[in-house]
Every structure is written in structure tokens, then in C-alpha cells.
Amino acid sequence: MIGRRPELDDLDREIRDHIDAETEDNIARGMPADAAREAAVRRFGNAVKIKEDAALICAVGDGMLESCGVSAKIFSAVADVGANVELISEGASDIALNFMVGGSKAVDVVRRLHELYIGA
């Protein structure tokens, strides 16, 4: 199972609670729900959009970014489980490839990658 540091969960919860409270205030002032949420997010940090239900996965291996076809194999595994790659980020070194998928598909993606690369 993929784990997150507890302090990140706390921060995430605090941000969501703040935005939810601001959204409720906006609705109470007569704004439609969608506009109220958008205004609350903008007020929080002038964010253009917050991506909800997302997971960042990091594939790590020595020299993997120098090996032909590794990224294709990883992203094919993502497609195998019906997930979509929503963001790709190469780390500062050549041992990590970071990508984002929908949170509901994260466990399936990690399991598929383990099957391909670890055999478990």
C-alpha cells in the first residue's frame, strides 16, 4: 500500500476544511455552488485549479532513464489498468521517473508495476 506522511494528511485536511468553509460562506451569500468553490480556491491562494483525487507515483531504478523503452513499459503498465498519466516529471537524477495518476487507480498502477519489475 502507498503511504503518506501523517503531516501531509493533516495539511491536506486543513486546506480542504478551509476551502470547504469558505465555499459554504460563499453559498450562504447567494453564490451558486460551482462559483462558490472556485472563489474559495482563488481566495485561498489564487490557485487556478486544484487537482483532487490524484496520486504521485515514483518509479526508481539505477540508470532507468538511460535505458531505451523503460518509460514506454511503465506507461503501458499504467494503461493496462485503465489509468491515465496526468503529469510526468523526471527527477533531478537519472534514477527516478515521477508521474501522476487518478487516486482511485494508484494502487492498481503500483501493483502492476510490481508485477512487471519485482515479480510480486
Secondary structure as GFF3:
##gff-version 3
##sequence-region A 1 120
A	DSSP	alpha_helix	6	28	.	.	.	ID=ss1
A	DSSP	alpha_helix	33	45	.	.	.	ID=ss2
A	DSSP	beta_strand	54	60	.	.	.	ID=ss3
A	DSSP	three_ten_helix	64	66	.	.	.	ID=ss4
A	DSSP	alpha_helix	70	80	.	.	.	ID=ss5
A	DSSP	beta_strand	87	90	.	.	.	ID=ss6
A	DSSP	beta_strand	96	102	.	.	.	ID=ss7
A	DSSP	three_ten_helix	103	105	.	.	.	ID=ss8
A	DSSP	alpha_helix	106	117	.	.	.	ID=ss9
###
